Amino acid sequence: LGIGMRMMLQRPRLAGALLVATVAQGVLQGALLLALRQVLIGFSHDGHVSATQLTLGAAVIFGIWLLRAASSSGGDVLSALLADSVEIASIKKVLSKLLTLSVRFFDKNSQEDIVLASYHDLKSIRNVTLAIGEMVQYASRLVGLIVVAWMMSPQLAMTGLILGPLGLLPAHWFGERLTRSAVRQRGD
């Protein structure tokens, strides 16, 4: 994880662009929720909805959703570009170190084993870099939703932030029991 983070920080432009895209995702996720709320509140005040209001509300929501989808897609592309950049830099580093080894080293060790081990290690670094990018995007979306929920009702948001995870505990415990049972079953 530390290597992946260090390698990402060596590409500040890509990492910065990814950060901007993920912050935009969080902001747009929150804006989408606020727009939906405002449109629904607007519909409930009048008792009837004109075609113009309906079309305008739908266009605003669709526009925000489209921007959020574009920022999400851009974040995915930037995350993949960052992972590719990290992987290529790592490959160059590994190859430069392999080229400094003596011929006797390669006579004692299988070249295929070294290359395959290096390849799998580099793929792991790429996967870690992609996972970090995904976690940042998910965290940004979650923060955007939390901020909007807090703006709507701080008490309700706090209740949801506390009771939501508590409500998931039984499902987690049940999943753990199933996993242990399956492992025990395979072991017998």
N, C-alpha and C positions, 0 to 999 in steps of 0.2 A: 504494500500500500504506500509506503514511504517513497519507494523508487518511482512508482507511478505518479505520485504528487510532485516529486522533484522534477521528473521529466516533463510534466505538464507546465510547471512554472518556468521551464526553459523556453517555452513558446508563449510569451506574454500576450501577443496579439490574438492568437487563436483562443487562448484561455480567457482573455478579456471579452472577445466577441461571444464566446459561449456564455460567459457571465451575463452580458447584456441581453442575450436572447432568453436566458432563463429568468432574469428579472422581468423582462417584458411578458413572459408567460404568466408569471405570478400576478403582475398588475392586470393583465388582460383577463385572467381567470376571475379575479376579484371584480373587475369592471363588468364582466358578463353577468355575474351574479347580481350586482347592483342594478344593471340594466333590466334584467328579468324582474327583479323586485319592483322597480319603478313602473315598468309597463303593467305589471299585474295590479299594482296599487292604482294606477291611472284608469284601468278598466273597471275597478270596483267602485270608484267614486261616482261615475256618471250613471251607472245602471245599464247603459247601452253603449255600444262601441260602433263608431262610424268606420267605414271601409278605409278612410284616410288614416285614422289613428291606428287601425290594425296593421295596415301596410307599413306605416312609418315605424311602429314598434317592432314589427318583424324584420324590417330592413336594418334597424339599429342592432338588434340582437344578432342577426346573421352577419353583419359587418364585423362586430366585435368577435364573434365566433371564428370568422374567417381569418382575422388578424391573429387570434390566438393559435389557430391551427398552423398558420404560416410561421409564427415564431417557434412553435413546437417542432415543426419540420426543419426549420433552420437550425434549431438547437441540436436535433438529431444529426444533421449533416455536419455541423461544426464539431460535435462530439466524435463522429467517425473520422473527420479530418485530423483532429487532435490525436486520436488513437493511432491513425496511420503514421502521423509524423513521429510520435513516440516510438512506434514499432520500427520504423526505418532508422531512426537515430540509434536505437538499441542494436539493430542488426549491424550497423556500421561499427559500433563500439565492439561488439562481440567478434566480428570478422577481423578488426584491427588487432585484437588481442590474440586471436587464433593464428594470425600470420606471424606473430612474434615467437611462437612456440618452435622448439627445435624439431628436426626430422625424427630424432630418436623418440620423442614423445608420441609422434604419430605411428611409429613402428610398434610401440608398446600398447597403444590404445586404438580401438577401432574408430576409424574416421566417421563411420556412419553413426556410431553411438554419440559421438561428440556433437555432430551436426543435428541429430534428432533431439538430443537433450537441449541444445541451444534453441532449436526451433520451438519446442514445447514451452521453454521458459519465456521466450519472447511472445508467444501467443498468450501466455498468462498475463504478461505485462499489458498487452493490448486489451485483454478482457477486463483487467482491473481499471484501466483508463476509461473504457466504455462504461463500466459500472459506476465510477465516480461521476461521470457526466450525467448518467441517468439519475443518480441520487440527488445531484444538485438540481436537476429539472423538477423532480418530484417534490423536493423540499420547497422550491420556489412556488410551485402551484399550491402546496399546502399552506404556506405562509400567506399567500394571497387570499385563500379562502378563510383562514383564521382572522385576518385583518377585517375582511368584509363582515364576517359573522360578529366580530367584536363591535364593529360600527353599528350593526343592526340591533344587537342586544348583548351587552357585556355579560350579564348574568347567564343568559342562555348559552353563550359561547363557552364560558367557563364550565358550566355544567356539562356541556357536550365534550369538552376537552378532558374532563375528569371521568365522566361516566362511560364515554365511548370506549376507551381502552379497558376499563374495568369490565365492560360487557363482552369484550373479546377474550378475556382470561379463560372462561369455561371452554371456549372453542380451542384455545391453545392447549389447555390441559388434556382435552379429549384427543387432539391430534398427537400429542406426546404419548399418550397411552396406546393409541393405535400403532404408532411407530415402534414403540417398545415391544408390543405384541407381535408385530410383523417380524421384527428382528429375532425374537424368541422363537417364533414359528419356523423361520428359516434355519435357525441354529439346531433345531431338534432333528 
